[in-house]
Amino acid sequence: MAHHGETEIEMVQRHIRQGEESVTSQRKIVASLPPDSALEKTARQLLVQFEDALENHRAHLTRLLNQNPEAGL
């Protein structure tokens, strides 16, 4: 959902920033857990989901910018 006054491109850029923060945080969590533990496995699965979502946001931004190249300025 876009914040008030936020363009679609700005919204996607915000989602990318938030996604990057989630991935960074989740990587730290994974690193802090005992290797090969059930918790580590679950944390890694969540990390993959965060990484996939981030990639989707980046692809969305690329599509938007390709549709409207001057909007990225």
PELIN-V953984 format. One record per residue. N is the residue number from 0. RES is the residue in one small letter. OMEGA is omega in radians with two decimals (999 if undefined). NEAR is the number of other C-alpha atoms within 12 Angstrom. D_CENTER is the distance of its C-alpha to the mean C-alpha in whole Angstrom. Layout:
n = <N	N>
res = <RES	RES>
omega = <OMEGA	OMEGA>
near = <NEAR	NEAR>
d_center = <D_CENTER	D_CENTER>
//
This chain:
n = <0	1	2	3	4	5	6	7	8	9	10	11	12	13	14	15	16	17	18	19	20	21	22	23	24	25	26	27	28	29	30	31	32	33	34	35	36	37	38	39	40	41	42	43	44	45	46	47	48	49	50	51	52	53	54	55	56	57	58	59	60	61	62	63	64	65	66	67	68	69	70	71	72>
res = <m	a	h	h	g	e	t	e	i	e	m	v	q	r	h	i	r	q	g	e	e	s	v	t	s	q	r	k	i	v	a	s	l	p	p	d	s	a	l	e	k	t	a	r	q	l	l	v	q	f	e	d	a	l	e	n	h	r	a	h	l	t	r	l	l	n	q	n	p	e	a	g	l>
omega = <-3.14	3.01	-3.11	3.09	-3.09	3.07	3.11	3.12	3.10	3.11	-3.13	3.08	3.09	3.11	3.10	3.12	3.14	3.11	3.10	3.11	3.13	3.14	3.13	3.14	-3.11	3.08	3.10	3.11	3.14	-3.11	-3.09	-3.07	3.11	3.14	3.06	3.08	3.10	3.12	3.14	3.13	3.12	3.13	3.09	3.11	3.10	3.09	3.12	3.11	3.10	3.13	3.10	3.13	3.13	3.11	3.09	3.10	3.13	3.10	3.10	3.12	3.12	3.12	3.14	-3.12	3.09	3.11	-3.05	-3.02	-3.10	3.13	-3.11	-3.11	999>
near = <13	14	13	9	10	13	17	23	31	24	22	30	26	22	27	27	19	20	26	23	18	24	27	19	20	25	22	16	22	25	19	16	18	15	15	14	14	13	17	21	18	19	27	27	19	21	27	21	18	26	25	19	23	27	21	19	27	25	19	22	27	20	18	22	20	14	13	14	13	10	16	18	8>
d_center = <15	16	17	21	22	18	18	16	15	14	12	10	10	9	6	5	7	6	3	5	8	7	7	10	11	11	13	15	16	17	19	21	22	25	24	25	25	24	22	20	20	18	16	15	15	12	10	11	9	6	6	7	5	3	7	8	6	8	11	11	12	14	16	16	18	20	21	22	22	24	21	19	22>
//
